[in-house]
Each structure stands twice: as structure tokens, then as C-alpha cells.
Amino acid sequence: MTSTPDDPATELPGAPPVVDLATWQAARDELLVREKAHTRQGDALAAARRRLPMTEVDATVEVVGPEGPVPFLDLFQGRRELVVYQHMWYDGAPHQGQCEGCTDAVWHMRDAVYLNARGVSFAVLTTGSWDEVAAYTAFMGYTQPWYSVRGLDAPIGGAMGHLACFLRDGGRAFLTYSTIGRGIEPANGSFGLLDLTPYGRGEAWEDRPEGRPAIGSVREGYPGEGGQPCWYWRTDADGTASWGGASRPTPQWTRPGVTPEKTLGRSGDCS
């Protein structure tokens, strides 16, 4: 069996040097100066986002949810602002075959109570048919609002994998921001925590001290070479990272009655 990072029998090479507390504190204080500068730069970027123009979208276009078709404007739930995650979808695939990257993102956004308290609504949009989406969200135990945008044009429909922000002005709606790829990382608290640890995300692209390896490896399937981004987003039933036919997006193993399946059931690209 492939060793995993939490296997106590596996010693990870390249551990940080051991020093006394005063030496550690001096190094920590030196890094804190850079961290504060990074925070201020992030504040400046956020300020620039707040100064972006906006573009109007059709607030009357219908999306499909548990109550059937509703206008996009309803997703604001009476609030002024709306954040949506656009979840990729494999048509006809079983639950274990759905997008592991989007699962990673949306699992971290299962509850929007703090957004709601600030006056911001949250919803997940996807191109899957509503029947498939409803079964999937029930299996995952998701309680955040989901809607099918099948057949709709961007920015409400179209290509998925985006995190987008909208503003409502009466009966009108406007797109104010959209991002994709690593731009959605703020929604994933685990990334921020892993970035505080000595071995980081365990991915090969990371800058590491000499002698400290990327710890990522999988039992089977992509990304089998080891250390690629997302290597731990799918696992086998025993918790070992794997992208083999019996693997699932990692959170699915927490669902009641879940069992290994022999195929991901995917055909074609997700949309």
C-alpha cells in the first residue's frame, strides 16, 4: 500500500532544523514583517476589486431549483449581494464520478451564515440536469442553495469552475467579479491552513527547502507521478489517496452507507 503523510511508520525527510525558542522567535518575527506586507498588499488588491466596473446580466433568466424554474433575481433572497460557485458537471456520471475539484471547493462552503449576516447570499450553479443535481446534493448532505443553469449563457451559465459576485439594484442584477483556477482558493480554508505547515500542500510546484520532498503520492491513476496539484482530492475507502476506478472525491467517504464502486462512470468532459 502506498504510504500516506499521516502514516506514523513513515518518516518525512527534510524536517525543519531544531533551534532554541529565542532563535525560533527571532526567525518568526522576521517572517512576520513579510506576512504583514503581504496582508497589506492583499488589502490593496481587495480595494482595487471594489473599484471594478460592473456589467448587467438578465435578472429574469430562469434557473431551476427545488421549487422548479425561478428567476435569477430570486437567488439574492432579498439581499443586495450574491456570491455563486459554478460547479462543473459530468452528465450521467454517478456521484463518485462528479468533479473532485469542485467538490473540494463547495465542501468548504457548506454554510453561508456569516455571509448572510453581512447581507450576502450564496448559491451553487451547475450545468447538470436538475434531477441529477437534486440526487447528488441529497447524497452529499448539502444545504446551501443549488440551481441548474443548463443551456444558459455566461456569466450565469456557460463554462463552470468560476467563483462570481453579483450586485442587485432593485429588479436589476450586475456581475461585479469573477475568477477561476487558483483565484477560488479563498473559498477553501484548508489551503490557507496547509500553507502554514512545514510540508505545505505536498505538491511538486511549491518552493521547498533543499532536501524536503513533495509528499504527495497516489495509489493508482492520475496524478500517479506524485506531487501534482489535487493529488489528495480523491481517495480510496481506506483513506489512501487514489484516482483509481474505486476512488471517490474525498468528502464522499463521510456520507452514510457509502461503498466503493468499480467505475467513475464518466464520459466526455465536464462542463
C-alpha positions, 0 to 999 in steps of 0.5 A, a space after each residue: 500500500 502506498 504510504 500516506 503523510 499521516 502514516 506514523 511508520 513513515 518518516 518525512 525527510 527534510 524536517 525543519 532544523 531544531 533551534 532554541 525558542 529565542 532563535 525560533 522567535 527571532 526567525 518568526 518575527 522576521 517572517 512576520 514583517 513579510 506576512 504583514 506586507 503581504 496582508 497589506 498588499 492583499 488589502 490593496 488588491 481587495 480595494 482595487 476589486 471594489 473599484 471594478 466596473 460592473 456589467 448587467 446580466 438578465 435578472 429574469 433568466 430562469 434557473 431551476 431549483 427545488 421549487 422548479 424554474 425561478 428567476 435569477 433575481 430570486 437567488 439574492 433572497 432579498 439581499 443586495 449581494 450574491 456570491 455563486 460557485 459554478 460547479 462543473 458537471 459530468 452528465 450521467 456520471 454517478 456521484 463518485 464520478 462528479 468533479 473532485 475539484 469542485 467538490 473540494 471547493 463547495 465542501 468548504 462552503 457548506 454554510 453561508 451564515 456569516 455571509 448572510 449576516 453581512 447581507 450576502 447570499 450564496 448559491 451553487 450553479 451547475 450545468 447538470 440536469 436538475 434531477 441529477 443535481 437534486 440526487 447528488 446534493 441529497 447524497 452529499 448532505 448539502 444545504 446551501 442553495 443549488 440551481 441548474 443553469 443548463 443551456 444558459 449563457 455566461 456569466 450565469 451559465 456557460 463554462 463552470 469552475 468560476 467563483 462570481 459576485 453579483 450586485 442587485 439594484 432593485 429588479 436589476 442584477 450586475 456581475 461585479 467579479 469573477 475568477 477561476 483556477 487558483 483565484 477560488 482558493 479563498 473559498 477553501 480554508 484548508 489551503 490557507 491552513 496547509 500553507 502554514 505547515 512545514 510540508 505545505 500542500 505536498 505538491 511538486 510546484 511549491 518552493 521547498 527547502 533543499 532536501 524536503 520532498 513533495 509528499 504527495 503520492 497516489 495509489 493508482 491513476 492520475 496524478 500517479 507521478 506524485 506531487 501534482 496539484 489535487 493529488 489528495 482530492 480523491 481517495 480510496 475507502 481506506 483513506 489512501 489517496 487514489 484516482 483509481 476506478 474505486 476512488 471517490 472525491 474525498 468528502 464522499 467517504 463521510 456520507 452514510 452507507 457509502 461503498 466503493 464502486 468499480 467505475 467513475 462512470 464518466 464520459 466526455 468532459 465536464 462542463 
